[in-house]
C-alpha cells in the first residue's frame, strides 16, 4: 500500500488498486437499488484500502466488526463501515464530497447502543481515481456533545472546527484515552415484540422507498436494525420484493425504425398540454435530430401519483457512435416538481451525470453523451423517496 502519496503528513492518502476496484464492483451488486449498490461500492473501496494498509504497516489486529456474510444487510440501509482495531471499534464514514467542511454520521452509528464506536474516521473517496483520503476523526463523545443533529436525514453533522485533523494523534488517542473520554452514555432502545417486528418487516419489505431508514421513527427503526435476525430478514425481503427491470430499450432498433410500444412519437403528447408542446418546440437543439421518442414516467404510489415525460433523442455520428440526449418534462403541469432528479448511470451503476430540477424549471436535461453499439447505460428518475430506472442498450 503506497503511502508516499501524502499531500499532508497529518492525513492518510491510501491507494486504490485495480484489484480493490474490481473486487468492490463484483461484491456490490446484491442490493435492491442503485443507491444501496453505490453505497456498498464506496464502502468496500474504503474498507479494503484501510485494512490492507493497517495490516501491512502496523502490528495491529484489524478485522471487520461484523462477519462478512452480514455486510450486505448493513449497506442496504446505512452508509459506514465498522472495524475493530485491537479492542477499539472504529467506523469509517466515506463521502464523495469535494469539500471537507463537516463530517456527517448516520444516527444508527451513534444512537444504537450495540453499534456505537469509539472513533469515527472521515474519508474522502475518489472511486474512479486511485486513492482514498482519511482526513480527520472524532469520538462518540464529541459527536453527542458538539455535533448538530439533522432530523430530516437523521445524521449528526460535526463542523470541521471540532474535528481532529492530525491523524497522527489518532494512534495516541487509541492507546491512551480512557473509555469515558471517548464514549457518551446513551439510553437503550425499547424492545420490539415479535408481532411489532413482523409488522414492520411486512411494511418495509414491500415498500419501494429508496431510503428505508427514514420510513418510521428512529426508536422503532433502530430497535429493528439492532437485531441481527430482523436486519437480515428485512434485507432478504427487500431483495425479493424489488421489481425486475423491464427488458433493455434497444436504441439500435430505433435507428432501424423499430420501437417499443411504450416509447411513442412526441407528437402523440403535444395535445395534452400547451406548456408541454411549447417545451418540445423550444428545445431547438433537438429539432434537427433524427429520432425522438418519449415515455410516460409515473412516480409515486396510489393517490400521490406524479406523471412526467422522459424524452430520449438519438443523433447519428459519422464516427460510428450514437449521440444521446435525455430530457425530463412535466406531463400535466407547467413546471417540474422541485428537486426531481435525472441521473445517467453506467452499466456498473456509477453516476456519470446528475441534474436536479429547480423551482419553475419547465424541463431538465442531461448533457449530450455518446455511446458505441453494444454499450449499456441506465437512466434514473428520482422524486423524494421513489425512483424509476430504465435500462438502454445501444
N, C-alpha and C positions, 0 to 999 in steps of 0.2 A: 504494500500500500504506500503510494508515494505521498509524503507529507512535505516535500520541498516546494509545493505549490503555494505556500503560505504568502498571502498578501500582508498579513499582520500576525506576528508571532503569538499574539494572545488568542487567535482564532485557530480552529482546525478546519483545514480545507482538504477533504478526502476525495480520492479518485474514484470515479465510477467506471469500472472496466466494462468492456463489451460483454463479458460473461455475466456480470451482475445485471446489465440491462436485459439481456436475453432471458436469463432465469426469472427476473422480475416480471417480464411480459408474460411468460408462459404461466406463471403462478397467479396472475391477477385476472384470470378470465372467469372464475367461478363465482360471479356476483350477479345480482339481479338487475343492475342498471349501470350505465356508463360512469356515473358519479362515483359509485362504490368501486368499480374496476379501476378508475383513475386513482382513487384514494389508496387502494391496495398497492398499485404500482409504485407510487412515490414513497409509500411507507416501506416497501420492500427494498427499494433502492437505498433509502436511508439506513435501514436495519443492516443489510448485508455489508455496506461500506463501513459502518461503525464497528460491527463485530469483527470483520476482517482486520481492521486497524488495531483494535484493542487487543485481540488475541495474538497479533504479530508483534506489537510494540511494547506491550505491558504484561507483566506476570499477574494476570487477573483472571478470576473465574467469571466469565461473561456468558450469559445464556438468556434466551427468551423467557420472559416471566411465565407465560402460559405455553402449553405444549403446541407443537407445530400444527397438528390436525385441527386445532381450535382457532387458529389465526383468522380464517375467513369469517367466523362468527363475530369477530371484533370489527374488522374493517368493512363489513357490510354496513355498519351503522356509525362508527366513530373514527375520526382521524386520531392517530397517535399510536406509538408502539412502546410497550413496557418491556424493559430488560432488567436483569439482575447483575449488578457488579459487586462481587463478593456478597455482602449482606445487605447492600443498599438497592432499593428499587429506583430506577431512572426511567422517565418517559420521554421519548424523542417526539417532538412535535414538528413535522415537516410542513413547509409552506413554500409556494411558488412566488410569493410576494417579492417584488424587487426591493422595496424599502424595508428597513429594519427598525421601524418606529415603535413596534409593540410586539408582544407575544400573546397569541390567542390560544387558550387551552380549553377544550371542551369540558363542560361541567362534570361529565362522567368520571374523568380522571381526577377530579378534585373532591367530589362530594359522595361518591360511592365508597364506603369505608374500605372494602377489600381491594379497591382499585387505586387508592391514593399512593402517591410516590413520595420519595424523599426529595428528589430533584427532577426538574423539567428542563430539557435542553431545547433551545430554539434552533431550528435547522432550515436553512435556505436551500431549496432543491432546484437544480437546473437539470430536469430529467433528460433532455435531449443533448446535454453537454457532457462534460467529463468530470464533474465534481459535485459534492455536497458541502455546504459551508455551515459548520457549527459556530454560531457567533455569540451566544450568551446563555446564561442559565439562571434559574431561580429555584426557590424552595416552595414546598407546600405552605409553609407558614407565611411566606411573603405573598403568595397568591391570595390567601384568605384575608390578609390584613391590608394589602396595598393595591390589589387589582380591582378593576371596576367590572361588576357583573353585568352582562348584557342579556336581558331576559328574552330578547327576540330570537337570537340564535343560541342561547344558553352557553355562553363562553365567558371565561374570566380573561379580561384584557389587561395586561400589565404593561404600562408605558416603559419605553427603553431606559428612562432615567432610573427606574427601580430594578433593572436587570443587572446582573454581574457580567460584564463583557470581557473580563480577563479569565479565560477558561483555564489558565494555569492554576487559578485559585480553586477550580472545581475539585482537583485531586486532594488539595489540602482540606477543603470542607468535607469531602467524602470520608477522610480519615479521622478528623479530629472534632467535628461538630457533634454535639450531643443530640439525641433524638428529639428532645423537647425544643431545641433551637431550629429544627428543620420541619417538623410536622405539627400542624394545628389539630386540636381536638375537634372532631365533627360527630354529630349525632348519628346513631344507627338509623337505617331506613326501616319503615314499618314492614312487617312481614306480609306477604300476599298469601291468601288462601289458595288452594289448588283451583277452586272454582273461579276466583278472580283472575288467576294467571291464565287459565284456559280461555276465559272470555277475552282477555287482552290478546292472546295469541291468535284467536279466531279473527278478531277485528284487524289486527296489524298484519297478519299473514296474507290476507287477501286485499289489503289496501295498496293502491297503485302509487301512493305518495313516494317521492324520492327520499325525503328526509323523515324517515320513520321516527327518529328520536324526538321530533317536535310534535308528534301527533297526540300526546297526552301529558298530563302533569308530570314533572320530573320525579316526584316522590314515588309514583306508580311505575314510571319507566325505569328509574334506577333500580328499584326492587326487582323488577322483572329481569333486567340485564345482568344483575349481580349473580343470579342463579345460573350455573353453567347449563343445566339440562333445559331450562326455558330459553336461554340465549341460543343454544344450538337448534332447538326446535323451531324458533322463530326464523332463524337463518334458513333452515331447510324449507319451511313453508314459503318464505319469500322466493326461494329459487323455483319451487314448483308452481307458484301462482303467477309467475311472470308470463305474459302472453308471448308466444313466439313471433319473431319478426316475420312480416309478410315477405314473399319472395322478392329478391332484388329487382329494382326498377332497371330494366335493360336499356341503357341510353344508346347503345349501338343499334338496337332495333328501332329506336326513334329516328335515327338517321336514314333508315330504310322505309320510314313511314308507318311503322307498326307501333301501336301504343297500347298500354294497359287501359282498361275501361275506366278506372278511377282517375286517370290523368286526361283531362279534356282541353280542347282549344279554349283560349282565354275569352274568345268572343261569346262563348256559352254563358259567361258570368257577367258580362257587361250590363245586362238589363237588371241585375239585382240591386245595383247601387250606382247612382250618378257619380259619387265620390270614387268608387272602385273603377269605373270606366275612365275617369279623368286620370287617376293614378297610373293606369296602364298606358294611356296615351302620352302622359308626361314623362314616361321612362324612355326618353329619346334614344339613349344608347342601345336599347334593346330592340327598337323597331326594325332595324335592318337585319336582325338575326334571323337565321333560317328556321329555327324551331323553338316554339314556346308552348309549354303545356302547364296546366295548373291543377291542383288538387285541394279539396276542402279538408282542413285540419280541424278536428273537434277536440278542444282541450277542456277538461273538467269532467264532472260527473253529474248525472241527473239534472236537477233544476239549475245547476251552476254551469251548464254547458256554454262554452265560448267558441265561436267558429271563426276561422281565418282561412286565408287562401295562400298556399305555397306555390310559388311560380318558379319554374326551372327553365332556363334558356340555354340552348346549345349553339355554339358558334364554331363552325369548321375552321381548322387551321391548316395551312399548307405544310406544316412540319409533322403531319400525321397525328397531332394531338387535338383534343377537343376542348375548346374554351367553354366554361360553365359559369353562369351567373344565377344566383339564388336570391329570391326576394320573398318577403312575407307581407301580405296585405290584409287589412281588415275586410271581412266579408259583408257585414251588416251595419257597420258603424263608419263614421267619417275618419276616426283616428284609431290607431292601435292602442291596446291596453298598455299603460306604462309598465316598464320592467319586463315585458315579454322578451325572451332571448332566442336568437337564431344562432345555431352553432354548426360548424363544419368539423367533423371528426375523421381521423384516418381510419384505416382498416383495423388498427390496433387500439382504437378508442383514444388516441391522442388528440387534444384540441388543437386544431390548426388555425381556425378563426372563430371569433365570437363577437356578436353585436347585440346590444340591448336597446330596446325602444325607449325614447324619451317622451315627455308629455307633448302631445299634439304631433307626433310623427304619423304621417299617413301611410308610410311603409318603411321597412328597413331592408337592407340588402348586404350580402357578403361581397367582399372584393372578388373580382373576376379571377378564377383559377383555372388551371389546365390539367388534363389528365390523359393518360395513354390507354389504348384499348386493353382490357383485361384488369385494370385497376378498380378497386372498390373504395367507396367512402360512405359516410353517414351524414345525414342532415337531421338535426335535432331541434325541436321547438319546445321551449320550456316556459311555463307560466306558473308562478308561485310554486306549488309543490307537485305539479303534474308535468308530464313530458310525453312527447310522441317522437319516435325515431323512424326515419325512412332510410333504407339501405339502397345504394345505387351501384350498378356495375356498368363500367364504360365498355 
